[in-house]
Amino acid sequence: MAVIVTVPYARTNERHELSLSFRNGEGRDLPAAKPGSPPGEPVHASQSFFNIDRPLYLRPGDSQLLTSAANFDGLIVPEPDTYHFAVLIDGREISRASFRLVR
């Protein structure tokens, strides 16, 4: 999964958390499918921190772009339903990409 995050001028030079998760149609994180994972642990392809600098040429109102990519290795889709990949910044969902699994 690849994401591009727009960071507003006022939010540069701050530490932020970027999380990517896989959720069911009700919006709940799906449990991890990897052997040895604690039961019910949410699948997070990526949890990382970033801090976008504010270069001298950046003017108030300008924004910066952050690009990131992650793999969801071992992901199991349990049954036909609507699912989505969620992009969260500082714990708040900012975007999602949905799909429907059918038989």
N, C-alpha and C positions, 0 to 999 in steps of 0.2 A: 504494500500500500504506500502510495506517495502522497504527501501533503505539502501545500504551500500556505504559510501563515502570514498574514499581513499584520505587522506590528506598528501601531500608531506612534507618532512622534512622542507623545506624552508617556508612552509605556516602554520607550527605549531606556537603556542604562538601568534596567531592573531585572532581577532574577525571576524567571517564570518556569513552570512545569508543563511539559507537553506529554500527554498520554494518548495512546491509541488503544481502543478496546473494541471487542466484538460483542454485540448485544442481540438479544432476541426481540421479537415483535413488541413485547411489553416494556422494552427499554432496560432490562436487567442484564448485567454482565453475565456471560456464560461461564460455567466452571471450566477450569483448565483440564485438558485431555491428556497431558503428559504424564507418563508413569512416575510415581513418586511425588507428585504435586499434592499439597494439602487439599482435602476435599472442599469443594466450593470456592477455591481460589479463582478470582476472575482472570480471564485471559487478557493480558496486556502485551501487545507486541512490542510496545516501546513505552518506557517511562523515562524521561530525561529532563534535564534542566538546560535552559539557555538564557543568555543575556546578550541582546543586540546592542552594540555600541551606537552612539550618536556621533557620526562624523561631522567635522566642522562645516562641510558644505550642506548638510541637511537643514532645511528650514522648518520652522513651526508649521504644522499641518501636513508635512511630508510623512511618508511611512517607509518602513523597511520590509523586506521579504525574508522569511526563513523557509528553507526547503528541508524536508526530511523524508526518509523512506524506512519501512520496516517490513519484515516477513511475519506471517502468522503460521509458523511451522507446526504441524501436528494438529491443526484445527479440525474439529469434528462438528459437523452440522447435524444435530440430533434428529430432526424430523422436518417435514414440509411446513414452512411458516415464512413469515417475513423476518429478515435479519438486517442488521446494519453495523457498519464500522463507524465508531464515533471518534471524533477528534476533540480532545479536551485541553483547555489551557487553564492552569491554576484550578483544576477541578470542575470547571464549567464547560459544558458541551457547546462548541462553537460551530460544528458542522457534522454531517453524517452522510454516508453513502449507503443506500438501501438496496436490497435485492430480495426476491421471493424464490424460495426453493419449492418446486412442484414435483410430483411423481410422474 
